[in-house]
Structures are given as structure tokens and as C-alpha cells.
Amino acid sequence: MNLIDQLHINENAHSRIMMCLLSYKNEEGKYVFLTSLIDLIKKEKQKEDYENISVVSPRISQEKERIDLWIMDKDYAIIFENKIYNAADQEAQLSRYIVKTINHGYNEHHIYIVYLSQYPKEPEQQSWGEYKDSFRSRYVNLSFCYDILPWLKDKVLSNINHKELFLQTAIIQYIDYLEGLFKIRNIDKPMNMELNKLIEQHFKLSDESAKDKIRIIQKPAQEIDDLSSQMKALLESYRQNIYETWKKKTKENYSGLNPNKKSEAAAGWPITDVTFNDIDGKTAVVYIGCDGTQFYSGFYFDFNQSDEDRKLQGPTVEKLKKHLSQTNDIKQMFESFDNDQFDEVYQHFEETIAIVKDNDN
């Protein structure tokens, strides 16, 4: 049994796991896993600009200002964008994150980008804005399958002190989870072998050379990839239709609550929302969002306010606790739904609005 399998974790949970790993310090106070990941980029990805990174006293955050994983050290900053479930890039996403990092006082030439994908996958052109060429030597793609998983096995697990049982077992569980995600657990091997056998029989590959085998199956493999891409695009267009319906419905039903004020500016997060100007003396937002794997119906005090004002406290928060059972580090309360529970999440969104409306001053 794998506990992570049972929890049905989302993209944010993978980022939290990575944050915990990279934040780890050994008995000597050294960030051994962060250093080893940077070494992997330097050596295996041959990114010489990463030689300029010296781990001193990194501040590592997850989902701060919408950035999946953010490392800010004395002389450099690293932006990690996590696409383990192949979510589409939001509009000018990397560009916006670069600007945010510059606004924190970092020179553009001291900012690095790590794009985490399930399999090797490049960011969309539009995500870069005007920065793609200038970041060419400070950008790297790491895939969970071919980079992160081997790193966990070879560099992380093998370097954990045997006394640190909880850390060791956590990494073992996470490795096993990723192997399950990529269908490479031992239990999957017989099925994989059978599939390989069927493919070889269908294309009559047994007597062919390796070169001819590649030539024979390369075209149908590409056709399958093209079909899969088209189906995903079609699914996304259907989803966008539903999202537009939600926005229209929100605008019609909640015209006095600045409908879709945040979602129009955030390129997909939230999908639809309403804004209350005076909830316990603060501005608050009720929203529906999606991270590619799950929907979220939630509540937060507006990001434009101070950290103190954004704390989840007050009469409205107390009323919402039974309705929104989950919270995270960026001061949001929410309930999660499977990504096909369209009616359920919108109904929950409306119920949340009704609860907050009762406290609207």
C-alpha cells in the first residue's frame, strides 16, 4: 500500500514535497538536497550558468505569489514551475514570475528557471513573453520521469542517514508513487512486457533490425501522439465552454459583487469569482479555481492587503470552517473536487457566496 496513492495528491502537493526536500539541512547545516539538484543541472544538463549559484541561506516558499516553488538566496533566485500533470501554461506565466522576482530586488541575470514536467516538455512560447532568449542559459527542463525520479533514488535516498527513519520512508513512498504514475513499478512490468510483445507481433518486428524497428513504429507512434494531443485540445475547448458559462452565470447572478474581477486578470486562476469589499473590515474573494487535476471552491482575503489582514480569522472565517474544510500556507480556505465535478463545484461556490453574504457589512 502506498499512502500517497490513497491521498490523490495534486500539483501543489508535489511542490510541497519538493519544498520540504530542498529545505532539508543535514547535521552540519548544509542544504544537501538543494545542492545536489543544482549539481545535477550543472553536470547532466550542462548548464554552465548554474555554476554561479552558491547555496548560502535560501528562503524557500511554495505557492507564494502563485509561484509553485521559489528559492531566494543572497545572490540568486530560482523559479520552479511545476507541470507534473501537464497543465497548460497560463498567459505570460513565466514572464510574470520573472517580473515578480525582479520586483523583489534580483537582477534579471541572477534569476534562474526550472520547468518541472512529467516527461520532457518545453514551456509554451507565449509563457516567456519577451524573456525567452535572455534566459536560454539560465533555463532548464527537468522531467519527473527521467530526472527527478533518478535523482531521488541515486542522490537523495542513498544519502539519508539511516537514523532518519521518517524522512527515509517518506522518500521511499514518493519514489514508489512516481513509479506508479509512470507505470514502472514491478507490478507493472508483466503488463509492459505483454504490451511490448503485442506491439512487436502487430508490426511483425521480430526479424527486423533495431533501425528498421524504429522506422516501422515511428510513424504510428507519432500518429498516436498527434491523436492524443488533439483529444486533449478538444477536451480543453469543452472545459473552456463550461468556464465561460460559469463566468456568464456569475456575472448575471452577482452583478453587485465585482464578478470575475480576479479571473479576468489572472489568466485562468481563479476561473470565476466574486469580490466582497467589506467582510470583517477587509476585502475578500470567493472563487472557483483549477490546477489541472482538481477544482477548488474557496475563500481568501485579498492579496493586495497586508499579511496581517490576510490571516484567516474573524466571524466570517468561523462561519466558513464547516463549509471549507481545507487550508494552505497562502491563507486560503477551500474545498476540493474531482476535475469532472462541474455541477458540484459551482453549487458549492454559490453556497460559499451565500454564507459570506450574510456577513457582508
N, C-alpha and C positions, 0 to 999 in steps of 0.2 A: 504493500500500500504506500502511495505517495501522498503526503498531506497537501502538497501544492496542487496536485490534480483535483483534489476534493474541494479546494477553495475557489477554483475557476478564476484565477487571478487575471487582472487586466494589465494594460501597458504601464500604468502608473505603478503597479506593484513591482514590475520588473525594474523600473527606475529606482524604487525604494531599495530593492535588494542590491542593486549596483551601488547606490549611495552608501549603504552600510558596509559593503566590501571595501570601497575606495576610501572610506573614512577610518578603516581599521588601522590601529597603530600597535606595533609589537612592544615587547617589554622595554626596548631601547627608545621607544617613542618615534619610531620610523614608520612612514606610510608605505609599507612594503608592497601592498597590492596595487596601489595607485602607481608607485614607481615601476612595478613590473609591467603594468599595462602600457605605460608610456614607453618603456624599453621595447615592448612588442611592436609598437608603432614605429619606433626608430629603426629597429633591425629588420623585422619581417616585412614591413610596409615601405621601408627605405625612405622615410620622411625625415630628411636631414634637419629641417627647421625645428623639429621636435627636440633636437639636441640642445636647444636654447632653454628648455624647460628644466628648472631645478625645483624640486618639491621642498618647500620650506615650512609654511604654516597655512595650508589650504583651508578655505572655508567652502564646504561642500553642501549644496542645497538641492532639494528636489521639488519641482513644480513652483519654484519662486518666480514670480512674474511670467508664469506659463512656460518656463524653460524646464524641460524634463529633468535634466541634471546639469548643474552649473558649478564649476570649480573656479574659485577666485583666490589666487595666491598673491604674493608680494609683487611679482614681476610679470605675471601672465594670467590669462583666464581661458578656460576650456568650456565650450558649449557642447553638450551631448544632446542630440536629437534622437529619440527612441522610436523606431518604426518596426518593432518586432512583429506586429500583426499587420504590417503593410498598409497602414492608414495613409491616405493621400496627404501630400504636403498642403498646408494652408497657404493662403495668398501671401507671398513675400515672407514666408515664415523665417527662414534663416536670416534674411536681411533684417527683419525686425529684431531678432535676437542679437545680432551683431551690434545694431544701434543701441539697444538696451545696455549691452556690455560696455560700449564706448561711453555711454552716459554715466557709468559707474567709475569712470576715470582711467580706463585702459586704452592705451594706444592701439589702433587697429592692427598694427604689425605684431602685437603681443597677444592677439586673440587667436584661438585655435578651434576648429570644428571637428567633432567626431560624430558621424552619422551611423547610428546603430540600426541595422536591418536584419530581417530573418535570414535571407540569403543575400549575396552581394547585389546591391541596388543603389543607384545614384539618385540624389535629390532631383526634383523637377527644376527645369531651368528658371521658371518664374519665382521659385522659392529664394533664389540668390539675389534677386534684384540686380543691383549694379556691382555686386561683390564677387562674382564667381572667379574671374581672372585673378584678382588680387589675393584670393585665398587659396589658389591652386596648391601651393606648397605647404599650407597650414590646415588643409582639409584632408580627412581620411575616412573611408568607409570601413567599418568593422561589421561583419555579419555574425550573428549569434551562432550559426551553424559551423562556420569554418574558422572563426577567430575566437569568440568569447568562450564557446564550449571547450575547445582545446586548451585555452588559457586557464580556465577553471580547473581542468584536470591536471595539467602539467606544471602550472606555476602557482596556483592558489592552494588546491587541496594538498599537494605534496609538500607545501611549506608551512602547514599549520601544525603548531605544537600539539602533540598527542594529548596533552592535558586539557586543551580547549575543546572539550567534547561537543558542546552545543554548536560552536562555530563549525566544527568538522562535520557533524551530522547535517547541519543546515546546508552546507555546500554539497554534500552527497545527495541530499534530496533535490536541490536545484539542478545539479548535473543530470540526475535521473529524469527530472521533469523536462528539461530541454531535449534529452534523448527521446523522450516520448513525443514531444512536439514535432521532432524531425523523423519520427518512425524508425529510430535506430537502436531502440532497446533490444536486449537479447530476445525478448518475447516476439519482437517484430521480424527477426532475422529469417525464420522459416517462411513467412509470408513474402518477404522481399525476394528470397531465393525462388519462390514459386512464380512470382511476377516476372522475374528475370527469365525464367525458363519459358513461360508463356510468350513473352516478347520475342525471344530467340526462335521459338517454334513458328510463330506467326510470320516473321520476316525471313525465315529459313537462313539463319545466321551461322549455324553450327559449322559449316565447311568454309566460311569466309575468313579472310584475314582481318586483323583489327582495323586496318584502314578502310576496307570495304564495309565492315560492320558500321563504322561511323558514317560512311557515305549513305548507306541504306536507311538508317534510322534517323539521321539528322533532319531530313525534311519533315517526316511525320511528327517528330518531337517538336519542331518549330511550329507546325500547324496546331498542335495541341496547346502550346503556349499562347499562340495568337487567339485561339478559341477561348481559352481561359481569360485572357486579357479583355476580350470583347464582352464576355459574360459579366466580368467584374464591372466594366464600364456601364453595361446595361443595368446591373443592379444598383450602381451608384446613381444613375439617372432616375430610377424609380424612387430611391431614397430622397433625392433632391425634390421630387414632386411632392412627397409626403411632407418634407420640411417646409416647402413653400405653402402648403395647405395649413400647416401649423402656424406659420407666421401670419398668414391672412386671417385665420381664426382668432389669433391673439390680438391682432390689430382691431378686428371688429368688436370683440368682446371686452377689451380692456383699453379702450382709446384714451382714457384719462390717466393711464399709468406708464406713459412713455414706452409703448410696446415696441419690442425689437431694437431698442436703443443700443444695447450692448452687442447683440448678434450681428447687426449691420456693420459694425466696426471691427468685429473680431474674426471675420472670415471663417465662420463655422463653429466657433465656441464662444458663447452658447449658441444653440440653434435658434431658439426663441426665448424671449424673456420679457419681464415687466420690471419697472423701477418704482420703488416707493420712496418718496422724498423725506418722510418723517416717521421712521419706525424707531421708537425708543430714542428719538432725537438724532437719528442718523439716516443716511441713505442706504437702502437695502435693495437687493436684486433677487428675484425668483426666476429660475431658468430651467431649460432642458439642454443638456449637452451630450456629446457622444465622443468617445475616444477611439472608435473603430471596432471595439469589442462589446461595449456596453453603453446603454443610455443612463443618464443621471438626471434626476429631478431634484433640484436643490435650492439652497438659500445662502446668501452671504451678504455681509456689509460691504459696501462698495470699495473697490481697490484704491480709489482716489483719496480715501481717508487715512488717517494715521493708523499705525499698527495697534495702538491702544483702542481706538474707536472700532477697529475691525474684530476685536475679540468677541467670541461667541458667548455673549452674556446679555441678560436683560429679560423682561417679561415675555417678549415675543419668542426669544430663543427657548425659554422654558416651555411655552405652549407647543413649540415645534418638535421638541425632543422625542415625543412618541411617534410623530409622523415621519421624521427624518432621523433614522437611527444611526447613520454613519457620519463621521467627521474626518478631516485630514489636516495636515500641518499648515495649509494655507487658509485656514479659518473659514471653511465651508461645511455646511451640513447638507447631507444628500441621501437619497435612496437610489440604489442601482437596479437596473432592469436589463434583461437579455436584449440583444440588438434587433429582435423581431417583435418585441412587445410594444408596438406603436401605440395602440389604444390605451394600454395600461399606463404608460409613462405620461401621456398627455392628460389623462384623467387625474393622475397624481399631481401633476403640475397645477391643474386648476384647483385641486383640493388645498394645495400649499398656498396658493394665492388667497383663497377664502380665509384660511387661518390667519395669514398676515394682515389681511384687510380688516379683520376685526380689531387689530391693534394699531391701525393707521390713525395717526393723530391729525 
